[in-house]
Amino acid sequence: MGAENSEQADAMLGELQRQAAGRLTVFLGAAPGVGKTYAMLNRAQELAKQQVDVLVGVVETHGRQDTQAMLKGLAIQPRKLVRYRGRQLEEMDLDALLARRPAIVLVDELAHRNAPGSRHERRWQDVMELLDAGIDVYTTINVQHLESLNDEVHQITGVRVSETVPDLVFERLRDIRLVDLPARELIERLNQGKIYLPEQATQALQAFFSPSNLTALRELAMQTVASHVDADLRESRAARGLTNAPIQRHVLVAIDGRGQSEYLVRAGGRVAERRGVPWSVVSVDTGHANSASAPELPALSERSQARQMELDRAFALARNLGAGTEMLYGHDVAQALLDAAAIRGARSIVIGRGRESFWHRIFNTTLIEQLLARGAHYELTIVGAPMLAQYKRRLRLAESGAQHTPGREALLVTTAVAGAIGVSLLAERLLGLTEYSIIFLLAVLLVASRTRMAAAVVTSVLCFLVYNFGFIEPRMTLHIDTARGMMTMVFFLAAALIAGRLASRLRMQVVALRAANAHATAMQNLGRQLAQAADLGQVIQAGATALQDTLKAQAWLQINAVNGPLSTYKELSEKDRHAAQWSRRHGLASGRYTDTLTSSPWWFLPIRVEHKLLGVVGLRMPSAMTRLPFEQRRLAESMVDDIAQAAIRTGLVAELESARVSAETERLRSALLSSVSHDLRSPLASMIGAADSLSSYGSQMDAQDRRSLLETIRLEGERLDRYIQNLLDMTMLGQDGLSLTREWIGIDELLGSAIRRLQRYIPQAKIESTMAIEQRLLHVHPALIEQALFNVMENAVKFSPPDTPIHVRVHPGQGDSPQVWIDIADRGPGIPEAERRKVFDMFYSVERGDRGQRGTGLGLAIVQGIVAAHMGKTEALPGADGVGTVIRICLPLTPVPEIDEPHQDASHEHPNHVHLA
């Protein structure tokens, strides 16, 4: 039940998000000329009559009068002029539409390619930005322009459409409307010149507009509309909880870069779309020399470069279609695919049917057969690629006349064979050896461990021939006299091939592991640096450093903080800042290596966690890197994801700390209110009672009673004044930027002033003091230190038994620097050891402690603040013989300066202002 509720909640959330953002209405046609633009304008006229704010962004009438007439009465946004190679081109003014913010914008020809220099390369990207801004869009498109149908359209019509739209645009659909005409009627419109000019119409009839083509395209368009209607119905019913949402089964598409990758991506996208499930595209790198991650190879062969470029294009196409992409590593392709399917929860694997070799078919080692044997629980969809044979023929023609192995491999093979011959000859003459097969076998192993399997096979054959020709009797011929010699040669060739195969396979694994280890090491180093980052600024610095060191590129980061953006400073041009802002606003990549704002030399990636945008990362790769390898792209995206997680973590830590501080502040506020309301009420009540008695019965009292009441009023007033003074002192010590002025004053003078003040307040107080120090001058703020001494002695008197004196002892302190210790000891109940460090906390006496029987609990907290401002410290110690408590005040001793004029005020001779934190 919980899973059903969760699925319904997700569906309702998705429905609300779709309703909140801008939605797309598509007028879909099977071919040009069916009336898509006319139908869209007709609907716009109906909405305009209903007072809906409809604005024409761009509409192409192609000179058709009936379509032109439908524009009358509609608001039209003027187009923007773009200069390109001396020509003025008109394009849709995206910025003006975003500023105008109408309810609905009409955008014709969704698959249109914008003029060079525009913000986006394709018009569908402009539409996505309008939708992100919350603006509804009505648009037109023909079915042949859908990216996932590109191959099917090519098979039907023989025409390869270059301007395509990724299917992810259709995720923003509100409505899809099929605009259809029968094939015969469409051909009549073509003959009447309502679609193309007469000469163009004749060519179209002979190619694209044949009846069979139009019928097949109509069927394809109806299937497309039906699939999207079904998907919309499932989403709406799931949001209302009418039926259980179907289980999402992942589709895994495997590509290998051998001529059919893009075809497989489109086919897999169609499978996933029809089933309404997520999908991924993966490729397995076995560590061959065609891997761009093999650092020991100076260059890739022509075949390898073509394969890598094909993989890059296929992965880019998959991302445009809404799929996840990943490069896998391992020598066992089948097992790597099965592991990837298990991790993603996939139940269907889409794979192309290649032209397997004779030996693969004989020994049942084809990839398809391995998947069938091991993946009993998976649905295997095998797609035949019609272009595969043509691709292989083109590749063979391109490499015809060239050496099969690169020059470096050919040199290594030649050197190894020549070296084996030389070592064998030396061994024969110097050592008298008669068996040389092991020497040639070592040459094969050497080549296999350094190059591809093909080079190892070539080396095996050459060593076989050389060994037979030069070292098997009769020499200098390929003839072998004895059966024993023949068996030796056969076993040598078999051993060489097997050893070469094993060594080559081991090398593949090493190269693949090296690439995977480099990726893992980079992520581990980044994780270690981010783990040490305590705040957002450190996360940005660590992320920028890791990106620069790992990718060898300039890095620029900007992540939102509570008080504004924090960023690593790099000088960005105006167009670079515009691209960064666009990526941050829309959550999509822009700049170099993308189709958006390509004039920027920076590659900008959004920093996001799920649907929350945090900022943007800019990477400026070396100018020589014209193409971004997939592995570099994946590593950069993975690092950006980790940086986003670290930014979220520091944000949560800051929020938790803020919540903790708020809770502590609230606790202190409550304690202060409780303490103040209780402790201030007592003296006020005594003063009001005494004053009321004097007012009501003063004439009837004798002089002694009146003096007693007046003395009560005075004493309670002084007590109230001390409470208020303590509060003011705490407020003053908590102020940032407050300074205190030090003066030279004697310790005995400070102590005497505090004792006299205490005895005025508590006449029965008994105080004994001893002075065991030579230097008697302190460089302090006199009033504050006197207040600190008074607070400690008052606290000691309150907790000492009646008629028992407190002891004040001044003596030199122990430490690296000169200091004075002032110990104030009482004979009270003492403080438990676990509580001694807490007595200096504000309001601690409200709970428990050797203070606060009749106080606010601020006395010792004030003492600590005053002493800390003088670079000293306070501590609570046990009393002598374990009785009572000793409060020790430690103050630094500053050498007394020599004063030439003894009558001059020392405070003016040696000012010293100390900043209070």
N, C-alpha and C positions, 0 to 999 in steps of 0.2 A: 504493500500500500504506500509505503514511504517513497519507493522509487517512482510510482505512478504520480504521486503528488509533486515530486521533484521535476519530473518531465513536463507535467502540466504547468508548473511555475515557470520553467525555462521557456516553454512555448508562449505563455502569457507575456513574459518579459520581452521576448523577441517581437511579439505582436505590438506591444507598446512602443518599443524602439522604432519599429518600422513606421508606426503611425506618427511618431514625433518628428522623424527626419523627413527630408524631401523624398517624394515617391516618383517613380518613373512610369509613364504610360507609353507603350511602344505600339506603333502601327506597323505590323510586320507584313511584308509582301513576298511572294515567291519570285518575282522578277521586276525589273523596272517597268513603269508604265501602268501598273495595276490600279493606281489612284491613291497611294498612301498619303501624299502631301495634301491632296484634295480632301480626303477623309479627315485628316488632322485639322485643316482649316475649317471644315464644316463643323466639327466639334467645338473648335475655338469660338466660332460665331454663336453657337448655342450658349456657351458659358458667358460670353460677353453680354448677351441679352439678359442673363441672370445676375448682372452686376459683378461678375467675378473679374478680378484684376488679371487680365491675360496680356502678355507682351510677346511680340514676335522677335525672337533673338536672331534667327537666320532661317529663311525659307528660300529654296531654289525653285523658281517657277519654270525655268528652261524655256521661257517664251510662250508657254501655254496660256491662252487667253482666259479659259475657264478657271484655271488655278489662280491667275492674276486677279480675277474678279473677286475671288474669295478673300483677298486681303483687305478689301474696302471695309472701313469702320474699325479695323484692329489697330491697336497701338504698336508701332514698329520702332525698335531700337536701332539707330544708325550704326552701320558697321564701322570697324576700325581699319584704317589704312596701314598696311605693312609694306615697307620697301624691301625689295629683294632683287638684286642684280639689275638695278636701274628701273624696275617695274613697280607699279603701285598695285598691290593685291588687297582685296577686301576680305576681312575675316570677322567673325563674331566678336563683339566687344564684351569680353567676359567681366572685366572690372566694372564696366558701367552697369551690367546686369546685376552684379553682386551689390553695388551701391543702391540701385533702384529697388531691389528686393520685391518683385511682383509675386503674386500668388502662383502663377503658372507662366513658364517660358516655353515657347515653341522653338525647337531646334531640329531642323531638317537634316537628313543625311548623316546619321550618327557615325558612320564609318569614315567620314571625310578626314583627309590628312591636312593639317594646318600648314600655313606658310612657314618656311624656316624663320626662326627668330621669335616665334610665338611662345607663350609660356608653356604650352603643352604641344606635344607632337601630333596628337590625335584629338578629334573633337569629342570622342567619348570621355576623355579625361576632363575636358571642360564641363561636360554634363555631370560627372561625378563630383566636381567641386561645387556646382550649383546645388546638387542634392545634399552635400554635406552642409551647405549653408541653410538648409531647410526650405529650399525653393522646389516646387514641383516642376517636372519637365515632361513635355509631350515631344516625342521624337519619332523618326521613321527609319526603317532599315529593311534591307532585303535579306532573305534567309542565307544567301551565299556569302554574306559578310560575317557570319558567326564563325569565330575562330575554330571551335570544336567540329564544325561541319565542313571545314575547308577541304579536307581530303575527299569526303564524300561528293561534294560539289565538283571537284576536279575529275573524279571518276565518271560522274554523270555527264558533264558538259565538255570535258577536256580542257577547260579554262581554269588556270590557277589565279584566284583572286588575291591581290596583294594587300588591299585595304580591309582589315578584319577587326572585329570587336570581340574582346574576351567575354566569356559567358558570365563572369563574376558581375558584370554590369547588370545582368538580369536578376541578381539577388535583391536589387532595389525596386523591383517591379511592384506597382500597384495594380496595373491592368495591362493585358496584352490583347491587341485586336488584330485579327487576321483580315487583311484586305486582299480579296481574291477575285480573280476573273478566270473564266474558262479559257483554255489554251487557244481555241479558235477565235474568241472575241479579242483576246490580247493580240493575236496575229493581225486581225483586222485593224485594230488601232495602230499597229506598227505600219501597216500598208498605207493607212491614211495620213501618215506623217505626224501623228499625235505624240509619238515617243521620241523618234530620231528623225534627222533629215533623210531625204529619200536615199542618198547614196549610202548613208550609214545603216539605214533600215535593211537594205539589200544584203549587206555583209552580216548583219545580226541574224537575219532569217537563215542564212546558210550555216551559221555557227551556233550561237547561244539559244536563239528563239525557235528551235525546231520543236514540233509538237511533242515528241517523246521527252525532250529535255524539260519542257515546261510542265508536263504532267508529273514527271519525277520530282521536280522542284516544288510543285504544289503539295505533293504527298509529304515531302520533307518539311515544309512549312506547317502543315496541319499537325504533324507529329510533334514539332517543336512547341506549338501553342498548347497541344493537349498535355504535354509533359509538365509545362509550367502551370497550367490550370490545376492539374492533379496535385502538384507540390503545394500550391497556395491553399487548396482545399484541405490537405493534410495538416498544414500549419494552423489554419483557422479552427479546425475541429479539435486539434490537440489543445489549443489555447482555451477553448470552451469546455474541455474535459469530456467531450462526447464519446471519444474512443481513445483507446490506449495508443500513445505515440509509438511508431514502429521502432524496433531496436536498430541503432545506427551500426551498420556493418561497414568497416573500413575497406577500401579498395586500394591495393598496392600495385603500382605499375613499375615494372622493371625495364630499364633501357640499358643499352651497352655502347651506344655511339657508333654503330656499324651500319648506318644508312637508313634506319627505320625509327629513330628515336622520336622525332616530332610526330610522326604518324601514330606511334604507340601512345604518346601523350594525349593526342586528340581522341583516339579510340578509348583510352582509359577514362578520359574526362566524360565522354558520352555515357559510358557504363555507370560511372558514379552518379552522373546527373539523373539518369533514368531511374536509378534506385534511390536517389535522394540521400546519399551517404557521403561522408568525407573521404578524401583520397590523398595518396602520397605518391611521389615519383622518386625512385631510388636508382642508383647505379653502383655496381660493386667494382672497386679498384683492387685488383689482385697483385699489384706491385710490378706490372710489366713496365717496360721502358717507356710506354706511352703515357705513364702517369706523370703529371706535372709536378708531383711531389717527390720525385726521385732526385735528390740534390746532387748525386754523384755524376749524373749524365749532363753533359754540357748543352745538349740540344735534343729536341725531339725530332723523330723522323717525320717525313711528309705525311705518312699514314697516321702517325700518332697525333700530329697537330690537327689534322682533319677530324679525327675522332674527338679530340678535346673541344674543338670549336662546335662540333655537333652537339656534344653534351651540354655545353654552355647555352646554346640556343634552345635546346629542349627544356632545360631547367628554367630558363627565363619564360618560355611559353607556359610551362606548368604553373609557375607563380602567377602569371597573368590570368590563368584559368581558375585560380583559387586553390591550388594544390600545395601541400608541403613538399619540400625537396630535401634530399640528404645524400651524401656520398658515403657508402659503406666500404669497409676494409676487411679483406680476408682472402685467403687462397682458395677457399671452397665457396664458389658462387652460390650454389644451391642452398647450403647451410646458412650463409649470410642473409639470403632472401627470406628463408623460413624464420630466422631469428627476428628479422625486421618486422615480418608479418605478425609474429607473436607479441612483440612489444607494442605494436599499434592496435592490437585486437582485430587485425584484418582477417577476413574469411575468403577473400577473393584475390587472386594474383593474376595480373594481366601481363603476358609475356609474348614477345614476337617469335615467330617460327623462322629461324635462320637456316642457312644451307650448311648442314653439318657435314663433317668429313666422313669418308668411307670407314676409317678406323673407329670413329665415334659410334657410327651406326652398328658396326660389327660387335663392339664390346659393350653396347648399351650404356654409353657414358654421356649422352647428350644431356643438356641442362633440363630439357622437358622431361626426359625419362627419370632423371634424378629427383625432380620435384614430384613427379607422380609416385615414385617409390617411397619417398620420405614424408611427403605432405599429404597423408591420407585424409586429414580433416579440412583440407583447403580446396576451394573451387578454383580450378586452373582454367583461365581463359586464354586461348592461344590465338593470336592475331597474325594472319599472313600479311606480309608487306609487299605490295606489288612493285615497289620501287627498289627492292633490295638487289635484284639481279642487275638493274641498270646502274645502281650505285657501285657495285663491285666491278662492273665492266669499266666504268669511268675511272675507278681507282687504279685498275690494272693498266689502263692506257696512260694514266698520268705518271705511273711509275715505270712504264716500259722503257727499256734502254738504260735504266739506272741500276745500280747495284742493289741487290735485295737487302743487304745490310749496310748501315751507315759506314762512313769511312773509318771511324774510330774502331768499330767492331772488326772490319776487314783487316786493319792494321794489327789488331790484337790476335786474330786468327793466324795471320801470316807469321807473326813473331813467335807464337806458341809452337806452331808446327816446325818452323826453322830451328827454334831452340831445342825441341825434342830430337830433331835429327842430329844437331851438334853434340848434345849430351850423349846420345847413343853411340856416336862415332868415337868420342873420347873414352867412354866406358869400355868399348870394345878394344881399343888399342892399349889403354893404360891398365884396365882391370881384367881384360879377357872375358867379359860377360858374353853370354850367348842368348839371353832372353831379355828383350827390350820392350815388351808390351806394357810393363808398368810405367815406363817413362812416357810413352805416348798417351797412356791413360791419365797420367797426371796433367799432361797438356790439355786434354779434354776437360778435366775438372777445373783447371785454371780458367779456361775460357768460359765454361758454364757458370762459374761463380761470379763472373764479371759482366756477362752480357745476357742476351735473350736466348731462348731455347733454340731458335733457328740457327744462331751462330754456333751453338754447341753441337748441333747435328752436322753442320758443315765441317766443323773441326773433327768430329768423329769419322766422317767419311774420308777426309783428307789424310788423317792419321792412319786409317785402315789401308788406304792405297799406298802411302809412303812406306809403312811398315812392311806391307807385302812386297813392294817393288824393291826396296833396298836392304831388307834385313831377313827375308825368308828365302831359303834356297829353292830353286835357282834364283840368284839375285839379278837385279836389273830386268826382271820380267814380272808379269803378274801371274805367271804359272806357278802352281804349288804341286810338288812331286808327291808328297805323302799325305795319307788321310789324316795323320796326326797334325800336320801343318795346316791342313784345311780346317780342322776342328778348332785349332788355336785361333785362326783368323776369325772364324764365325763367333766364337765366344768373346774374342776381343771386341768385335764390332757390337755385339749385344751388350757387353759390359760398358763399353764407351757410351752407348746410347742411354742405357739405364742410369749410369753415373751422371751423365750430362743432364738428363731429365731431373734427377733428384737435386743436383746442385743448382740448376736453374730455378726449380721450384722453391728451394730454400732461399735463394736470393729474392724471389718475388715476395716471400713472406717477410723477409728482413726489411725490404723497401716499404711494404705496406705497414709493417709495425713501426718503422721509423716515422712515416707520415702521421700515423695515428698517435704516436708518442709525442711528436712535435705539437700536435693539436692539444693533446691532454696536458702537456707541460705548460703551454701558453695559458690554458684555462686554469691550471693549478696555481701558476704564479699570479695571475690576476686575482684568483680567489683569495690567496694569501694576503695580497696587498689590500684588497677590499675588506677582509676580515679585521685588519688593523685600523681601518678608517672609523673614526669616532663620530664624525659629523659629515654633513653634505659636502662641505668644502674639501675635506680629505678624500671623499669618494671621487669627486671630480678630478682631483689631482692624481690620485692613483689610477683612475681609468684612463686619463690622458697619457700618463707615462707608459702604461702597459700597451695601449694601442700604438703609440709611437715606436716602442721598442720591438713589438712583435710584428707589426705590419710594415715597418720601415716607412711610415708615412707621417705627415703632419696631422695632428689631431686637434679638434676644437669641440668642446663640450659645453652645453648649457642645460641645466636642470633647474626646475622651479624650486625655490625655497619659500619659506613662509614670508620672508621679507623681500622677495623679489628674486630675479634670476641670478644664480651664481655661475660663472663660466670661466674657463681657462682662456686667457686673452690671446687672441690672434687677430691680426689685421685683416678683416674681411671687406671686400669691395661691396658696393651697393647691390649688385646683382647676386653676390654670394649671400648677403644677409637676407635678400628677398627669397632665395631658394631655401635657406634655413628656416625662415618663418613659415614658408609654405609647408615644409615637411612637418614642422612642429604643430601646425594648425590642422593638417589633414591626416597625420599619422602614416604617411607614405614616403618612400624614398624619392629623392630628386637630385638633380645635378648630373654629374658625370656618371656614365654607365647606366643611365636610366633614359626614359622617354620624356621626362619633364624637366624643363629649364636646363637643357643640356649644355648651354653655353658656359655654365659655371664649371671651373676646374675641380671643384670640391664635390665629393659624394656624401650626401646628407642622409642619415638614417634616423628615424624617430626612436626615442627612448620610451618604451611603453611596457606596461605590465597589464596583460589582458586588454581591457578596453580603456585603460587609464593612460593618458599621454603625460609624460613627465618632462620631456625636453627633446633635445636633438643632438646628434653627434655628427661632426663633419670630418671627413678624411680626405686628405689631398695626397693621392698616390703619385709616385714618380711619373713624369711626363712620358717616359718611354713605355710605360705600361698602358698600352692602348686598349687592351682587353683584360678585364678582371677575371682571373680564374675562379671557377666555382669554389674551390677549396678556400681561397682567400675571402670570398664573399661569405661563405658559411662560418669561417672563423671570426670574421668581423661581426656578423650578426649574433653569434653566440656570446662574444665578449660584451656586446652592447646589452644583451639580455641579462647577463650577470651584473653589469653596472646598474641596470634598472632595478634589479632585485636588491642590490646594496643600497641604492637610494631610498627604496621603500623601507628597508630595514632601519636606516638611520632616521627616517621620518617617524617611524613607529617608536623608536627609542626616544626621540625628542618629545613625541606626544606623551609617552609614558612618564618621562621625567617631568614634563609640564603638569601632568595630572597628579604626580606625586607631590610636586611643589604646591600645587593648588590645595591638595588635601592637607598637607602640613600647615599651609597658611591658614586654612579654615580651622584646623585644630588649635593653632595658636590664637586665632581670633576668638574662638569660643572660650579658650582658657583665660585670655585677657578680659573678656567681658565678664566671665564668672568671677575672676579674682577682683577686678576693679569694682564690680557691682557690690561685692561683699565687703571688701576692705575699705572702700571709700564710704560705704554706708555707716560703718561703725563709728568713726569719728564725727561724721555729720550728725548721727543720732544723738551722740553725747553732747555736742555743741548745741543742737536745737533744744534738747531737754534742759540743759543748764540755762540757756537763754530764756526758755519758756518759764522756768521756775523763778528766775530773777524778775521777769516781767509780771508774773502773777502774784508772787509772794515776797518780792524783794523788801517791801515796807515792813513785813512782819518778821524778817530774818535779822539776826544780829550781824555784826560786821565780819566775824570769822566765817559764818556760813556763806556770806556773799563773796568773800575773798576766795573761799574754796571753790565755789561755782565758777568764778571768773578764772581761777587757775586751771580748772578743767577745760574751760573754753580755750584758753591759750595753749595748753598742752595738746589738746586734740586738733587745734588749728595747725600747730607745728607738725603734728603727725600727718595731717592731711597734706600739708605743704611738702613733706618729704616724699609721700607717695607720688604726688604730681611731679615733683622734681625728678624722681626716678624714671617716670614715664618720659619726661622731656629729655633726660640724658640718653635713654635708649633710642629715642627718635633721632637725636643729634648724632649718636655714634653710627646709626644706620644710614646717614646721608652720604652719598658719593660726592667727592670733591671737597669735603669739609677739611679744613686744616686747623692745627692747634699750634699755638705759640709757646715754645719752651722758655723757661727762665731758670737761672741758678738759684737754688733755695736749699736750706739746710734740712736734713732729714728730721732732726729734733724739732725744728719749727713746724714742719708738716704734721708730725705725730702729735705735738702738743696742741695744735689748733684742732685736730680731729678729736682728741681726748676731751678738751674743754667743751666742744660742741656736743659731744655725747653726754657728758655729765650734766649739761644744761637740760638735755632732754630726759635723761634717766639719772636723777640725782643719786640714787642708791648704787649706781654702777661703780665697781672697784677695778682699777686697772693698774698693773705693775709692768714697768718697761725697763729694758736693759739695752745699752748701746755698746756693741763690741766691734766697732769698725773705726778705722782711722779717717778715711775720707767721709765727711759729713755733708757734702754738697751733691745735689742731684740736678740734672738738666732735664726738667720735666715741666708739664703744665700744672702749676700748683693747685688750682681749684679742683681739677679732675682727680689728681692723686689723693688730695685730702678727702674727696667724696668717696673714693675707693676704700681708703683706710676706715672712714666712718662706717661704711656699709658692712665691712667685715667685722669690726669691733661691735657694732650694734647687734649683728647676728650672733656673735659669740656671747654677749651679755644675756641675750634672751634665752639661750639654751644652757647657761651655767646655773648651778644651784644658787639660791639666794645667799648673799653675803660671801660668795666665793669669787675671788678676783680672777680676771683673765690676764694672761701674760702676753706681752708684746716684746719680741726680741729682734734686734737689728744686728746682723752679722754678715761677714763676707760670704759670697756664694762660691760654689765650686763649678768650674767649667773652663772652656778654652778662652773665654773673654771675661774681663772683670765685670762683676755684678754684685748687687746687694740683695740679700734675702730678708724679708720682713715676715716673721712668723707670728701669727696671732692664734693663741691656744686657748681653748675653753675646757671646762671640766664637765661637759654635758654628756648625753647618752652616746655620742659618737655616731659615725656613719659607717654602715657596712661597706666592705671593700668594693663590692660590685656596684655600689651606688655613688662612689666618690667622684667619678668622672661626669656624672649626670647633674651634680648639684649646681654646675655653672650653666645649665640649660635654662632658657627662659620658661617661667611658669612651672618649673619642676616641682616646686613646693605645693602646688595645687594637688599633686598626686602623693608625693612622699619625699622626705629628705630632712636634713638637719637644718631646716629653715622654715620660714613661712608660717609659724603659729599665728602670727597676726601681720602678714605682709603679702605683697603682690607676687612674690616669687621672682622679682626682678633684681634684687640687691646684688647677688653674686654674679648674675649675668652682666650687670653693669660693670662690676669690678673687672670681669674678664675682658670686656670690650675696651675699657680704659687702659688696662695694662697692655693689651695687645697693640693698641695704638702707639704705645711707647716702646714697642719692640720687646716687650717682656712676656711673661707667662704666669699663670696661676695654677695651683694644684692643691688638692685636699689630701692630708696625711693623717695617720692615726696619732692620737695624743700620747703623752708620756705614760708609761706603765699600762698602755692599752685603754686609758680613760680619756674621753673627750676627743676633740678634733683639732688639728692644726691646719689653718689656711695659710699657705705660703705665697707671698707676692715676690716675684723675681723681677728686678729692674736692672738694666745695664748701667754700668758706671762709666761716665765719660770723663776723661782727664780734665782737671780744672785748668782753664787757660790763665796765663799770666796777665794781670791787669795793671797797666802803668798808672792809671788814675783810679785809686781805690774809691773815690767818691762818685765815680761815674756809674750810672745804672747799668749793671751787667746785662740786663735784658736787651738793652739797645746795642751793646757791644757784640753780642753773639746771638743774633736771631737764627732760628732754625725752624722751618715750617715742614711739618710731616703730613703727607697725604694719608687720610684714613680710608681704608677699603671698606 
